[in-house]
């Protein structure tokens, strides 16, 4: 046996937590230990208990592990492969390929634990990151080298929006896209891989998965593994990287499971006391430096749609843009189901996006906010009771809401509508013309699921709506049974 190896033995197993005894010197924190049959089970040292014991978290299922089994370590940390050979491939947390293709050629491997870039190397200039999605580019512009969060409960379209952004960006930039699946469904990973393969976009893309059926240790570390790969392309290849994480809440959840197994006292709502530190260790590595930018878009599951949940609150503090997805909008068929009044971006200032864009975005927000206030009156008394001015505001707001929907490439096979990508200039022009009442006499259904504003004229005066659900919802919302209240008044 190799003399460099440090040999110990398993003394206790509790789920994914394993205590290991060493005779002489203890391995360092984050060192990887190998145990089990054929040494296929890997553990990562989490804490040193005393002079002879360490407590480690397993990165593999612990079935078949027993007390007294030999453990060996060379003191090294978990590493993943880096380099151009990883493009177009799919990996697990250990850097093993899981796409059933030929093995990866031997090359450089790097530790998954790296320090964030120092402040002296970070760029302070803010640049806009265009996505080709009207709702985001107009009202919630993203920052190049920044972090954006997609907040929403289950089933409101976070993963679809991420997939669409990948599709729009990969084909039109010389950068690299990385998709990191943390604790999500295997089906989604498989669908995304096949979609990208069919679209011919895999050549500039890397995928990493720590799925929901894997132990908490693997889900807790797969984000760090993805960042190590992304940092290689930024620092060594000087390429811009788009890093998509689905779902950052599952990273926090994995940390909560690890913390509980380790016996730490939980803080508010059962979260781990070290949640802020753990999230910062991951998020601070995402940065815009002299050599390139890692721009990150992260899906954030919000438990019970409660944006005051500690997981959502801690994530908010790291982001330059927060995109809140609304279940109500999704139920009305308005996709992407962005809640514009709950979403915000720190890039939305005149100094960054320009005076014209800023004023237009504020006008759109103001119109949508006024409509939101008028909804109660409409639901009780109907549109007839509104003043002419208010009625115009409602008409503009409803047209804007529908204009800011968009057919996605990612959903072509389900919707049957061809996907579109809209430039910021065209999106702004559309909003400006709607606010100027240029399309006052057009039906609002003509604005639903289109690309540029000129498409409205092509479907002018179309009697049936493209989405009957939307027009049905319109009439139900604006003239409900509460008309009885108005009748009583007359009597």
C-alpha positions as CSV (number, residue, x, y, z in Angstrom):
1,X,0.0,0.0,0.0
2,X,1.2,3.5,-0.8
3,X,3.2,5.0,2.1
4,X,1.7,8.5,1.5
5,X,-1.8,7.3,2.3
6,X,-3.2,8.0,5.8
7,X,-5.2,5.0,7.0
8,X,-8.1,5.1,9.4
9,X,-11.3,3.2,10.1
10,X,-15.0,3.9,10.3
11,X,-16.3,4.2,13.9
12,X,-19.9,5.4,13.4
13,X,-22.4,5.9,10.5
14,X,-25.5,8.1,10.8
15,X,-27.2,8.5,7.4
16,X,-24.7,10.5,5.3
17,X,-22.5,11.4,8.3
18,X,-19.5,9.1,9.0
19,X,-17.1,9.4,11.9
20,X,-13.6,8.1,11.2
21,X,-10.7,7.3,13.6
22,X,-7.1,8.0,12.6
23,X,-4.1,6.8,14.7
24,X,-1.5,9.6,13.9
25,X,-2.3,12.9,12.1
26,X,-5.8,13.9,11.1
27,X,-6.7,14.9,7.5
28,X,-7.5,18.6,6.9
29,X,-11.0,20.0,6.6
30,X,-12.4,19.4,3.0
31,X,-9.9,16.5,2.5
32,X,-11.5,13.6,0.6
33,X,-11.5,10.1,2.3
34,X,-12.1,6.8,0.4
35,X,-13.8,3.8,1.9
36,X,-16.3,1.0,1.2
37,X,-15.9,-1.9,-1.2
38,X,-13.3,-1.0,-3.8
39,X,-13.0,2.4,-2.1
40,X,-15.9,3.7,-4.2
41,X,-17.5,5.7,-1.4
42,X,-16.0,9.2,-1.1
43,X,-16.3,11.3,2.1
44,X,-15.4,14.9,2.7
45,X,-14.0,16.0,6.1
46,X,-16.4,18.5,7.6
47,X,-15.0,18.9,11.1
48,X,-12.2,17.5,13.4
49,X,-13.8,16.2,16.7
50,X,-10.7,15.4,18.8
51,X,-7.1,14.2,18.4
52,X,-8.1,11.0,16.6
53,X,-11.6,11.5,15.1
54,X,-13.0,13.4,12.1
55,X,-16.6,13.8,11.1
56,X,-17.1,13.5,7.4
57,X,-20.1,13.9,5.0
58,X,-20.6,11.2,2.4
59,X,-20.8,12.3,-1.3
60,X,-22.2,8.8,-2.2
61,X,-25.0,6.7,-0.8
62,X,-23.6,4.9,2.3
63,X,-25.3,1.5,1.7
64,X,-22.9,-1.3,2.4
65,X,-20.7,0.8,4.8
66,X,-20.0,-0.8,8.2
67,X,-18.0,0.1,11.3
68,X,-14.4,-1.0,11.3
69,X,-14.1,-0.6,7.5
70,X,-10.7,0.8,6.4
71,X,-10.6,4.4,5.3
72,X,-7.7,5.9,3.3
73,X,-6.8,9.5,2.2
74,X,-3.9,11.2,0.4
75,X,-5.0,14.6,2.0
76,X,-6.2,16.1,-1.3
77,X,-9.5,17.9,-1.8
78,X,-12.2,17.0,-4.3
79,X,-11.1,17.9,-7.9
80,X,-12.9,18.3,-11.2
81,X,-11.5,18.4,-14.8
82,X,-11.0,21.7,-16.6
83,X,-10.1,22.6,-20.1
84,X,-11.7,22.7,-23.6
85,X,-12.2,18.9,-23.5
86,X,-15.1,19.3,-21.0
87,X,-17.2,21.4,-23.5
88,X,-20.3,19.5,-24.7
89,X,-20.1,17.0,-21.8
90,X,-22.3,16.2,-18.8
91,X,-20.7,15.6,-15.3
92,X,-21.5,14.7,-11.8
93,X,-20.0,16.3,-8.6
94,X,-16.8,14.1,-8.9
95,X,-16.1,15.3,-12.4
96,X,-17.1,11.9,-13.9
97,X,-18.9,12.0,-17.3
98,X,-22.5,10.8,-17.1
99,X,-23.5,11.2,-20.8
100,X,-22.4,7.6,-21.8
101,X,-20.0,8.9,-24.4
102,X,-16.3,8.1,-24.7
103,X,-14.2,8.7,-21.5
104,X,-12.7,12.2,-21.0
105,X,-9.0,12.4,-22.0
106,X,-6.6,12.9,-19.1
107,X,-6.0,16.5,-18.4
108,X,-5.8,19.1,-15.7
109,X,-8.0,18.9,-12.6
110,X,-8.6,21.6,-10.0
111,X,-9.9,21.8,-6.5
112,X,-13.5,22.7,-6.2
113,X,-12.8,25.0,-3.2
114,X,-11.3,28.2,-4.5
115,X,-11.1,31.7,-3.1
116,X,-13.2,34.5,-4.7
117,X,-11.2,37.0,-6.9
118,X,-9.7,39.9,-4.9
119,X,-11.4,43.3,-5.1
120,X,-8.3,44.7,-7.0
121,X,-9.1,42.3,-9.9
122,X,-12.8,43.1,-10.2
123,X,-14.3,45.4,-12.7
124,X,-16.4,48.2,-11.4
125,X,-18.0,49.3,-14.7
126,X,-21.6,48.1,-15.1
127,X,-22.7,46.7,-18.5
128,X,-26.0,45.4,-19.6
129,X,-26.5,41.7,-20.5
130,X,-29.2,41.4,-23.2
131,X,-31.3,38.3,-23.1
132,X,-33.7,38.8,-26.1
133,X,-36.6,38.5,-23.7
134,X,-38.8,41.7,-23.8
135,X,-40.1,41.5,-20.2
136,X,-36.6,41.2,-18.8
137,X,-34.6,43.6,-21.1
138,X,-37.1,46.5,-20.7
139,X,-38.0,46.4,-17.0
140,X,-35.4,44.2,-15.2
141,X,-32.1,44.6,-17.2
142,X,-29.5,42.1,-16.1
143,X,-25.9,43.0,-15.3
144,X,-22.9,41.5,-17.2
145,X,-20.9,39.7,-14.6
146,X,-23.8,40.0,-12.1
147,X,-26.2,37.7,-10.5
148,X,-29.9,37.5,-11.3
149,X,-32.5,35.4,-9.4
150,X,-35.7,33.9,-10.7
151,X,-37.9,33.7,-7.7
152,X,-41.1,31.6,-7.7
153,X,-42.9,28.6,-6.3
154,X,-43.2,25.2,-8.0
155,X,-44.5,25.2,-11.6
156,X,-44.4,28.9,-12.5
157,X,-41.8,28.6,-15.3
158,X,-38.3,29.1,-13.7
159,X,-36.6,26.2,-15.6
160,X,-38.3,27.1,-18.9
161,X,-37.1,30.7,-18.6
162,X,-33.5,29.5,-17.8
163,X,-33.6,27.2,-20.9
164,X,-34.8,30.1,-23.1
165,X,-31.9,32.3,-21.9
166,X,-29.4,29.6,-22.7
167,X,-30.9,29.2,-26.1
168,X,-30.8,32.9,-26.8
169,X,-27.2,33.4,-25.5
170,X,-25.3,30.3,-26.7
171,X,-25.9,30.7,-30.4
172,X,-25.1,34.4,-30.4
173,X,-22.0,34.9,-28.2
174,X,-18.5,33.5,-28.2
175,X,-18.8,32.7,-24.5
176,X,-19.4,29.4,-22.7
177,X,-22.7,28.3,-21.0
178,X,-22.7,26.2,-17.9
179,X,-25.8,24.6,-16.5
180,X,-25.6,23.4,-12.9
181,X,-28.5,21.4,-11.6
182,X,-28.7,21.3,-7.8
183,X,-31.3,19.0,-6.4
184,X,-33.6,19.1,-9.3
185,X,-35.4,16.4,-11.2
186,X,-33.4,14.0,-13.4
187,X,-36.1,14.3,-16.1
188,X,-35.4,18.0,-16.5
189,X,-31.6,17.4,-16.9
190,X,-32.3,14.8,-19.5
191,X,-34.8,17.0,-21.4
192,X,-32.3,20.0,-21.4
193,X,-29.5,17.8,-22.6
194,X,-31.5,16.5,-25.5
195,X,-33.0,19.9,-26.4
196,X,-29.5,21.5,-26.5
197,X,-28.2,18.6,-28.5
198,X,-31.0,18.8,-31.1
199,X,-30.4,22.6,-31.4
200,X,-26.7,22.0,-32.0
201,X,-25.8,24.2,-28.9
202,X,-23.9,21.6,-26.9
203,X,-20.5,22.4,-28.3
204,X,-20.1,25.6,-26.1
205,X,-21.9,24.2,-23.1
206,X,-21.0,22.2,-20.0
207,X,-23.6,20.5,-17.7
208,X,-23.2,19.4,-14.1
209,X,-25.8,17.6,-12.1
210,X,-26.3,16.8,-8.4
211,X,-29.9,15.5,-8.6
212,X,-32.5,15.3,-5.9
213,X,-32.0,11.6,-5.4
214,X,-28.3,12.1,-4.5
215,X,-27.0,12.5,-0.9
216,X,-27.0,16.0,0.6
217,X,-23.2,16.1,0.4
218,X,-23.2,15.8,-3.4
219,X,-25.9,18.5,-3.8
220,X,-24.0,20.7,-1.4
221,X,-20.8,20.6,-3.4
222,X,-21.9,20.5,-7.1
223,X,-22.2,24.3,-7.2
224,X,-18.6,24.7,-6.2
225,X,-17.6,22.1,-8.8
226,X,-19.4,24.1,-11.5
227,X,-17.7,27.4,-10.4
228,X,-14.3,25.8,-10.7
229,X,-15.0,24.8,-14.3
230,X,-16.4,28.3,-15.0
231,X,-13.4,30.1,-13.4
232,X,-11.1,28.2,-15.8
233,X,-12.8,29.6,-18.9
234,X,-12.9,33.1,-17.4
235,X,-9.4,33.3,-16.0
236,X,-7.4,31.1,-18.4
237,X,-9.3,31.3,-21.6
238,X,-10.5,34.9,-21.1
239,X,-14.0,34.0,-22.2
240,X,-17.3,35.2,-20.8
241,X,-19.3,32.5,-19.0
242,X,-23.1,32.3,-18.5
243,X,-23.7,30.2,-15.4
244,X,-27.2,28.9,-14.8
245,X,-28.0,27.4,-11.5
246,X,-31.2,25.5,-11.0
247,X,-32.0,25.6,-8.0
248,X,-30.0,27.7,-5.5
249,X,-32.7,26.9,-2.8
250,X,-31.7,23.2,-3.1
251,X,-28.1,24.2,-2.3
252,X,-29.3,25.9,0.9
253,X,-31.6,22.9,1.6
254,X,-28.6,20.5,1.2
255,X,-26.6,22.6,3.7
256,X,-29.6,22.4,6.1
257,X,-29.6,18.6,5.8
258,X,-25.8,18.4,6.4
259,X,-26.1,20.8,9.3
260,X,-28.9,18.8,10.9
261,X,-26.9,15.5,10.4
262,X,-23.9,17.2,12.0
263,X,-26.0,18.0,15.1
264,X,-25.8,21.8,14.8
265,X,-28.5,23.8,16.5
266,X,-30.9,25.2,13.8
267,X,-31.7,28.9,13.5
268,X,-35.0,30.4,12.3
269,X,-37.5,28.1,10.5
270,X,-35.0,25.2,10.8
271,X,-32.3,26.7,8.6
272,X,-28.6,26.1,9.4
273,X,-26.9,28.7,11.5
274,X,-24.1,29.0,8.8
275,X,-26.5,29.6,5.9
276,X,-25.3,33.2,5.2
277,X,-21.6,32.1,5.1
278,X,-22.2,29.0,3.0
279,X,-24.2,31.0,0.4
280,X,-21.6,33.8,0.3
281,X,-18.7,31.3,-0.3
282,X,-20.5,30.2,-3.5
283,X,-21.9,33.6,-4.6
284,X,-18.8,35.7,-4.1
285,X,-16.9,33.6,-6.7
286,X,-19.2,34.8,-9.4
287,X,-17.6,38.0,-10.5
288,X,-16.6,40.3,-13.4
289,X,-12.8,40.5,-13.5
290,X,-10.1,41.9,-15.8
291,X,-10.0,38.6,-17.6
292,X,-13.7,38.0,-18.2
293,X,-17.1,37.8,-16.7
294,X,-19.1,35.0,-15.0
295,X,-22.8,36.1,-15.4
296,X,-25.1,34.0,-13.3
297,X,-28.8,33.5,-13.5
298,X,-30.2,31.4,-10.7
299,X,-33.6,29.8,-10.1
300,X,-34.7,30.3,-6.5
301,X,-37.6,28.2,-5.3
302,X,-39.6,30.2,-2.8
303,X,-41.3,28.0,-0.1
304,X,-45.0,28.6,0.0
305,X,-44.5,31.6,-2.3
306,X,-43.3,33.5,0.8
307,X,-40.6,36.1,-0.2
308,X,-39.8,36.7,3.4
309,X,-38.5,33.2,3.9
310,X,-34.8,33.3,5.2
311,X,-33.6,31.4,2.1
312,X,-35.1,34.0,-0.3
313,X,-34.0,36.9,1.9
314,X,-30.3,35.7,2.1
315,X,-30.3,35.1,-1.7
316,X,-31.7,38.6,-2.4
317,X,-28.7,40.3,-0.8
318,X,-26.3,38.8,-3.4
319,X,-28.3,39.7,-6.5
320,X,-28.1,42.6,-8.9
321,X,-31.6,41.7,-10.4
322,X,-34.5,39.9,-8.8
323,X,-37.2,38.5,-11.2
324,X,-40.3,37.4,-9.3
325,X,-42.5,35.0,-11.1
326,X,-46.2,35.1,-10.3
327,X,-48.6,32.1,-10.1
328,X,-51.5,34.4,-10.9
329,X,-49.9,35.6,-14.1
330,X,-49.1,32.0,-15.1
331,X,-52.7,31.0,-14.4
332,X,-53.8,33.8,-16.8
333,X,-51.6,32.4,-19.5
334,X,-49.2,35.4,-19.5
335,X,-45.7,33.9,-20.1
336,X,-43.1,34.6,-19.0
337,X,-45.1,35.1,-15.8
338,X,-43.0,37.9,-14.4
339,X,-44.5,40.1,-11.6
340,X,-43.2,43.4,-12.8
341,X,-44.1,45.3,-9.6
342,X,-42.3,42.7,-7.3
343,X,-39.2,42.5,-9.6
344,X,-36.4,45.0,-9.6
345,X,-32.9,45.5,-11.0
346,X,-30.1,47.8,-9.7
347,X,-29.1,48.4,-13.3
348,X,-32.4,50.3,-13.9
349,X,-30.8,53.8,-13.5
350,X,-30.4,56.6,-16.0
351,X,-26.6,56.4,-15.7
352,X,-26.4,52.8,-16.9
353,X,-29.4,52.1,-19.3
354,X,-29.7,55.7,-20.5
355,X,-32.3,58.4,-19.8
356,X,-34.8,57.3,-22.6
357,X,-34.9,53.6,-21.5
358,X,-35.1,54.6,-17.8
359,X,-38.1,57.0,-18.3
360,X,-39.9,54.5,-20.5
361,X,-39.4,51.7,-18.0
362,X,-40.8,54.0,-15.2
363,X,-43.8,54.9,-17.4
364,X,-44.5,51.2,-18.0
365,X,-44.2,50.4,-14.3
366,X,-46.5,53.4,-13.4
367,X,-49.2,52.3,-15.8
368,X,-49.1,48.7,-14.5
369,X,-49.2,49.9,-10.9
370,X,-52.2,52.2,-11.6
371,X,-54.0,49.2,-13.3
372,X,-53.2,47.1,-10.2
373,X,-54.9,49.7,-8.0
374,X,-58.0,49.9,-10.3
375,X,-58.5,46.1,-10.3
376,X,-60.7,46.2,-7.2
377,X,-63.0,48.8,-8.6
378,X,-63.2,46.9,-11.9
379,X,-64.1,43.6,-10.1
380,X,-66.8,45.3,-8.1
381,X,-68.4,47.7,-10.4
382,X,-67.1,46.9,-13.9
383,X,-65.2,49.0,-16.4
384,X,-68.2,51.2,-17.0
385,X,-67.8,53.0,-13.7
386,X,-64.2,54.2,-14.4
387,X,-63.4,57.6,-15.7
388,X,-62.3,58.0,-19.3
389,X,-58.7,58.6,-18.1
390,X,-58.7,55.5,-15.9
391,X,-60.2,53.4,-18.7
392,X,-57.3,54.5,-21.0
393,X,-54.8,53.5,-18.3
394,X,-56.4,50.0,-18.0
395,X,-56.4,49.6,-21.8
396,X,-52.7,50.6,-22.1
397,X,-51.7,48.3,-19.1
398,X,-53.6,45.3,-20.5
399,X,-51.9,45.8,-23.9
400,X,-48.5,46.2,-22.3
401,X,-49.0,43.0,-20.2
402,X,-49.8,41.1,-23.4
403,X,-47.1,42.7,-25.4
404,X,-44.5,41.7,-22.8
405,X,-45.5,38.0,-23.3
406,X,-43.3,36.1,-25.8
407,X,-43.3,32.8,-27.6
408,X,-40.3,30.8,-26.4
409,X,-38.0,28.5,-28.5
410,X,-38.0,26.2,-25.4
411,X,-41.8,25.7,-25.6
412,X,-42.3,25.5,-29.4
413,X,-43.1,21.8,-29.2
414,X,-45.9,22.4,-26.6
415,X,-47.4,25.7,-27.8
416,X,-47.0,25.2,-31.6
417,X,-46.0,28.9,-31.8
418,X,-42.5,29.6,-33.3
419,X,-40.1,31.2,-30.7
420,X,-38.9,34.7,-31.2
421,X,-36.0,36.7,-29.9
422,X,-36.6,40.5,-29.6
423,X,-33.8,43.1,-29.5
424,X,-34.0,45.8,-26.8
425,X,-34.5,48.5,-29.4
426,X,-37.6,46.8,-30.8
427,X,-39.0,46.0,-27.3
428,X,-38.6,49.6,-26.2
429,X,-40.2,50.9,-29.4
430,X,-43.2,48.6,-28.9
431,X,-43.8,49.9,-25.3
432,X,-43.4,53.5,-26.4
433,X,-45.9,53.1,-29.2
434,X,-48.5,51.4,-26.9
435,X,-48.1,54.2,-24.3
436,X,-48.6,56.8,-27.0
437,X,-52.0,55.2,-27.7
438,X,-51.0,54.4,-31.3
439,X,-52.8,51.0,-31.1
440,X,-55.8,52.3,-29.1
441,X,-58.4,50.7,-31.5
442,X,-56.7,47.3,-31.8
443,X,-58.0,44.3,-29.7
444,X,-55.7,43.4,-26.8
445,X,-55.6,39.8,-28.1
446,X,-53.5,41.0,-31.0
447,X,-50.7,41.8,-28.6
448,X,-50.5,38.4,-27.1
449,X,-47.5,36.1,-27.8
450,X,-45.9,38.2,-30.5
451,X,-42.4,39.4,-31.1
452,X,-42.0,43.0,-32.4
453,X,-44.9,45.5,-32.3
454,X,-45.3,45.5,-36.1
455,X,-46.7,42.0,-35.9
456,X,-49.9,43.5,-34.3
457,X,-50.9,44.9,-37.7
458,X,-50.6,41.5,-39.3
459,X,-53.2,40.1,-37.0
460,X,-55.3,43.3,-37.0
461,X,-59.1,42.8,-36.3
462,X,-58.6,39.0,-35.8
463,X,-61.9,37.9,-34.3
464,X,-60.9,34.9,-32.3
465,X,-58.1,35.4,-29.8
466,X,-55.0,33.3,-30.1
467,X,-55.6,32.3,-26.5
468,X,-59.2,32.0,-25.7
469,X,-58.4,31.7,-22.0
470,X,-57.1,35.3,-21.9
471,X,-60.2,36.9,-23.4
472,X,-62.4,34.7,-21.3
473,X,-60.5,35.8,-18.2
474,X,-60.9,39.4,-19.4
475,X,-64.6,39.3,-19.5
476,X,-64.9,37.4,-16.2
477,X,-62.6,39.8,-14.4
478,X,-64.2,42.9,-15.7
479,X,-67.9,42.0,-15.5
480,X,-68.4,39.5,-12.7
481,X,-71.6,38.7,-10.8
482,X,-71.0,41.7,-8.6
483,X,-72.9,43.7,-11.2
484,X,-75.8,42.9,-8.8
485,X,-74.3,45.5,-6.5
486,X,-74.7,48.1,-9.2
487,X,-78.3,47.0,-9.8
488,X,-79.2,47.4,-6.1
489,X,-77.9,50.9,-6.2
490,X,-80.3,51.8,-9.1
491,X,-83.2,50.2,-7.2
